[in-house]
């Protein structure tokens, strides 16, 4: 610090704070939000903290200053804890005659309230789904829109609520569905549903989870107008509810004897407590076969991956795809799986 200018001293102080926050984020997925709800908010910004630490590292290296070590060390620790934020390897694509495709998509009520000010968004969205031809489709914020025709799928299960209009979660399948159900979350329209699907001689359970929403408008002008203290309390309260919802889901899943695929919108990142608990010993299909940032939410400031498809070890993960189609505030994802012999 002695040989630094006043400006560089200030920069180093900010650098130290950002590095400390990133280091703290490594511990938070192991701490229940019910106990540390406000601190858990940090995990929403891990992508941002990583990118800022990279910038600080580059800044000090260019200036040939040893202060680069603080961000370097934290980035190394973060890499070994969370893995790479960006997957540089090309996406895996293994051809197998037994392959089937699972897609997850939060469709935001098929643009019912014209959040995207364009015509035919809902029909373009359905056309996109049909062009990708998933065998199983997991949808959050589903609404039986009058212009929606998903008869492309032979079987479906939907769990809807609401008085003025119906909305909820749905699972569509080309394979026969022999059993369905819902895990109700108290005092919310969010829930988790499941469908037991028969493919050949095998029965698979498909879960579709929609955890409590953060209710954050991602537009810059809206965030500027938010009261920061109120926003933190609201997000902290949401994380507590997400933890309880996760516990309800895990209690249900523990009783399942079928091969399992878990899809959903967690409204939280891959650096969170709920992600770690739900994933457990399942395989994150993006990490297994994806590439890039894998962003699934339209957030202006940094890439957010809050929608996931997990599969247990009974499945080979033969491919993964992130899409840029802008028909919702979420982006769809799909994975190609096959059952192991």
C-alpha positions in Angstrom: 0.0 0.0 0.0 2.9 2.4 0.7 3.9 2.8 -2.9 0.4 3.2 -4.2 -1.1 6.6 -5.2 -4.2 7.8 -3.3 -6.5 6.7 -6.2 -4.9 3.3 -6.3 -5.3 2.9 -2.5 -9.0 3.6 -2.9 -9.2 1.1 -5.7 -7.4 -1.5 -3.6 -9.8 -1.0 -0.7 -12.8 -1.6 -3.0 -10.9 -4.5 -4.5 -10.5 -6.0 -1.0 -14.2 -5.6 -0.2 -15.3 -7.3 -3.5 -12.8 -10.1 -2.9 -14.0 -10.6 0.6 -17.7 -10.8 -0.6 -16.8 -13.4 -3.2 -14.9 -15.4 -0.6 -18.0 -15.2 1.7 -20.2 -16.4 -1.1 -18.3 -19.7 -1.1 -19.5 -20.4 2.4 -23.1 -19.2 2.1 -24.5 -22.3 0.1 -23.9 -24.3 3.3 -25.7 -21.9 5.6 -29.5 -22.1 5.7 -31.2 -18.9 4.5 -33.6 -19.1 7.5 -30.5 -18.2 9.7 -28.6 -16.0 7.3 -31.2 -14.6 4.9 -29.7 -11.2 4.3 -26.2 -12.6 3.7 -27.6 -15.1 1.2 -28.4 -12.2 -1.1 -24.7 -12.1 -1.9 -25.1 -15.4 -3.9 -27.3 -13.7 -6.4 -24.4 -11.6 -7.4 -21.6 -14.2 -7.6 -21.3 -13.9 -11.4 -20.9 -10.1 -11.0 -18.3 -10.5 -8.2 -16.3 -12.9 -10.3 -16.3 -10.6 -13.3 -15.3 -7.6 -11.1 -12.5 -9.5 -9.5 -11.2 -10.5 -13.0 -11.2 -6.8 -13.9 -9.3 -5.9 -10.7 -6.8 -8.7 -11.4 -6.2 -7.4 -15.0 -5.9 -3.8 -13.7 -3.1 -4.7 -11.2 -1.3 -6.9 -13.7 -1.2 -4.2 -16.3 0.2 -1.8 -13.7 2.7 -4.5 -12.5 1.5 -4.3 -9.0 1.6 -7.2 -6.5 -2.0 -6.3 -5.4 -3.2 -8.6 -8.2 -2.7 -11.5 -5.8 -5.8 -10.8 -3.7 -8.2 -11.2 -6.6 -6.1 -14.1 -8.1 -6.2 -16.1 -4.9 -10.0 -15.6 -4.4 -10.7 -16.5 -8.0 -8.7 -19.7 -7.7 -10.6 -20.6 -4.5 -13.9 -19.8 -6.2 -13.0 -21.9 -9.2 -12.3 -25.0 -7.1 -15.5 -24.3 -5.1 -18.0 -23.5 -7.8 -16.2 -24.4 -11.0 -15.9 -22.1 -14.0 -18.5 -19.3 -14.5 -18.0 -19.7 -18.2 -17.7 -23.2 -19.9 -15.0 -22.9 -22.6 -15.3 -26.5 -23.8 -17.7 -27.0 -26.7 -21.0 -28.5 -25.9 -21.2 -32.3 -25.8 -23.3 -33.9 -28.5 -23.4 -37.7 -28.4 -25.6 -39.6 -30.9 -27.5 -42.5 -29.3 -30.6 -44.2 -30.8 -32.0 -44.2 -27.3 -31.6 -40.4 -26.9 -34.6 -38.3 -25.8 -34.8 -34.6 -25.3 -36.0 -32.8 -22.2 -36.8 -29.0 -22.3 -37.4 -26.6 -19.5 -39.0 -23.2 -20.1 -40.6 -20.5 -17.9 -43.0 -19.0 -20.5 -44.3 -16.1 -18.5 -47.9 -16.8 -19.2 -47.1 -16.8 -23.0 -46.8 -13.1 -22.9 -50.4 -12.7 -21.8 -49.9 -9.0 -20.7 -47.7 -8.0 -23.7 -44.5 -7.6 -21.6 -42.7 -8.1 -25.0 -44.4 -5.5 -27.2 -44.4 -7.6 -30.4 -47.2 -9.5 -32.2 -47.6 -13.3 -32.2 -45.1 -13.9 -29.4 -47.1 -16.8 -28.0 -47.5 -18.6 -31.3 -43.8 -18.0 -32.2 -42.9 -19.5 -28.8 -45.0 -22.6 -29.6 -43.5 -22.8 -33.1 -40.0 -22.7 -31.5 -40.9 -25.6 -29.2 -42.2 -27.7 -32.0 -39.1 -27.0 -34.1 -36.9 -28.2 -31.3 -39.1 -31.3 -30.8 -38.5 -32.1 -27.1 -39.9 -35.4 -25.9 -40.6 -34.0 -22.5 -41.4 -30.3 -21.8 -41.5 -28.8 -18.4 -43.2 -25.4 -18.2 -43.4 -22.8 -15.4 -45.9 -19.9 -15.4 -48.1 -21.9 -17.8 -51.4 -20.5 -18.9 -53.9 -22.2 -21.2 -53.8 -19.3 -23.6 -56.5 -19.3 -26.3 -53.8 -19.1 -29.0 -51.7 -22.0 -27.6 -51.8 -25.4 -29.2 -49.5 -28.0 -27.8 -51.3 -31.0 -29.2 -47.9 -31.9 -30.6 -47.5 -33.7 -27.2 -49.8 -36.7 -26.7 -49.8 -36.5 -22.9 -49.8 -33.7 -20.4 -50.3 -32.8 -16.7 -51.0 -29.3 -15.5 -51.6 -27.9 -12.0 -53.3 -24.5 -12.3 -54.6 -22.0 -9.8 -56.1 -18.5 -9.9 -59.6 -17.0 -10.0 -59.6 -14.5 -12.8 -57.4 -16.6 -15.0 -55.6 -19.9 -14.6 -51.9 -20.3 -14.4 -49.3 -22.7 -12.9 -46.9 -25.5 -13.9 -47.3 -28.1 -16.6 -45.5 -31.2 -17.9 -46.0 -32.3 -21.5 -44.8 -35.6 -22.9 -44.7 -37.8 -26.0 -44.4 -40.8 -23.7 -47.3 -42.1 -21.7 -47.9 -40.5 -18.3 -49.1 -43.1 -15.7 -49.2 -41.1 -12.5 -49.1 -37.4 -11.6 -49.1 -35.2 -8.5 -48.4 -31.9 -6.9 -46.3 -30.8 -3.9 -48.1 -27.8 -2.6 -46.2 -24.9 -1.2 -48.1 -22.9 1.5 -49.3 -19.3 0.8 -48.2 -19.1 -2.7 -49.1 -20.1 -6.3 -45.7 -21.6 -6.7 -45.4 -25.4 -6.3 -43.7 -28.5 -7.6 -45.4 -31.1 -9.8 -44.4 -34.5 -11.1 -45.3 -37.0 -13.8 -44.3 -40.6 -14.0 -43.4 -41.2 -17.6 -43.0 -44.6 -19.3 -40.3 -44.9 -22.0 -40.0 -48.5 -23.3 -39.7 -50.7 -20.2 -38.6 -47.9 -17.9 -40.6 -45.5 -15.8 -39.0 -42.1 -15.1 -40.2 -39.4 -12.7 -40.1 -35.9 -14.1 -40.3 -33.1 -11.5 -41.1 -29.6 -12.4 -40.2 -27.1 -9.6 -41.1 -23.4 -9.4 -39.6 -21.9 -6.2 -40.7 -18.6 -4.8 -40.1 -15.6 -7.1 -37.8 -12.8 -6.1 -40.2 -10.3 -7.7 -37.3 -8.1 -9.0 -37.8 -6.0 -12.1 -34.5 -6.5 -14.0 -34.7 -3.2 -15.8 -32.1 -0.6 -14.6 -34.6 2.2 -14.1 -36.8 0.0 -11.8 -33.8 -1.1 -9.7 -32.8 2.5 -9.2 -36.2 3.3 -7.8 -36.2 0.4 -5.4 -35.6 1.1 -1.7 -32.4 -0.9 -1.1 -33.3 -1.8 2.5 -36.8 -2.9 1.6 -35.4 -4.9 -1.4 -32.9 -6.7 0.8 -35.6 -7.7 3.3 -37.9 -8.9 0.6 -35.2 -11.0 -1.1 -34.1 -12.4 2.3 -37.7 -13.3 3.1 -38.0 -15.0 -0.3 -34.9 -17.1 0.3 -36.4 -18.3 3.6 -39.5 -19.4 1.8 -37.4 -21.1 -0.9 -35.6 -23.1 1.7 -38.9 -24.3 3.2 -40.2 -25.2 -0.3 -37.0 -27.1 -1.0 -37.4 -29.1 2.2 -41.0 -30.0 1.2 -39.7 -31.1 -2.3 -36.8 -33.1 -0.9 -39.1 -35.0 1.5 -41.3 -36.0 -1.4 -38.4 -36.9 -3.7 -36.8 -39.1 -1.0 -39.8 -41.5 -1.3 -39.5 -41.8 -5.1 -38.1 -45.1 -6.3 -38.0 -44.2 -10.0 -35.2 -42.9 -12.1 -35.5 -39.1 -11.7 -35.1 -35.9 -13.7 -35.6 -32.6 -12.0 -36.5 -29.5 -14.0 -37.4 -26.1 -12.9 -37.1 -22.4 -12.3 -35.4 -22.1 -8.9 -35.4 -18.2 -8.8 -31.9 -18.6 -7.5 -28.5 -19.3 -8.8 -26.1 -22.2 -9.0 -24.2 -20.6 -6.1 -27.2 -20.8 -3.7 -28.2 -23.0 -0.8 -31.4 -24.3 -2.6 -29.4 -25.3 -5.7 -26.9 -27.3 -3.6 -29.7 -29.0 -1.7 -31.8 -29.9 -4.7 -28.9 -31.0 -6.9 -27.3 -33.1 -4.1 -26.0 -36.2 -6.0 -27.8 -35.4 -9.3 -26.0 -34.2 -12.4 -26.4 -30.7 -13.5 -26.8 -31.2 -17.3 -25.4 -27.8 -18.2 -22.2 -28.6 -16.3 -22.1 -32.1 -17.9 -22.6 -31.1 -21.5 -23.2 -27.3 -21.9 -21.0 -24.4 -22.9 -20.8 -20.6 -22.4 -22.5 -18.9 -19.5 -25.7 -20.9 -19.8 -27.8 -17.8 -18.9 -31.5 -18.5 -18.5 -32.8 -15.1 -17.3 -33.0 -11.8 -19.1 -31.0 -9.7 -16.7 -29.2 -6.6 -18.0 -26.1 -6.5 -15.8 -24.5 -10.0 -15.8 -25.5 -13.6 -16.8 -27.9 -15.3 -14.5 -28.5 -19.1 -14.6 -31.6 -19.8 -12.5 -33.3 -22.5 -14.5 -32.0 -26.0 -14.4 -32.3 -29.6 -15.5 -30.8 -32.3 -13.2 -30.7 -36.0 -13.9 -29.6 -38.9 -11.7 -26.9 -41.4 -12.5 -29.3 -43.7 -14.3 -29.0 -41.3 -17.3 -26.2 -40.5 -19.6 -26.1 -36.7 -20.4 -25.4 -36.7 -24.1 -26.1 -33.0 -24.9 -27.2 -29.6 -23.6 -28.4 -26.5 -25.3 -29.0 -22.9 -24.1 -31.2 -20.8 -26.3 -31.3 -17.1 -27.0 -35.0 -17.0 -28.2 -36.6 -14.0 -26.5 -40.3 -15.0 -26.0 -40.3 -14.6 -22.2 -38.1 -13.1 -19.5 -36.5 -16.5 -19.3 -34.6 -18.4 -21.9 -35.3 -22.1 -22.6 -32.8 -24.9 -22.0 -32.8 -28.5 -23.1 -30.8 -31.6 -22.5 -30.4 -34.8 -24.4 -30.4 -37.9 -22.2 -30.3 -41.7 -22.6 -31.0 -44.4 -20.1 -27.9 -46.4 -19.2 -28.0 -50.2 -19.7 
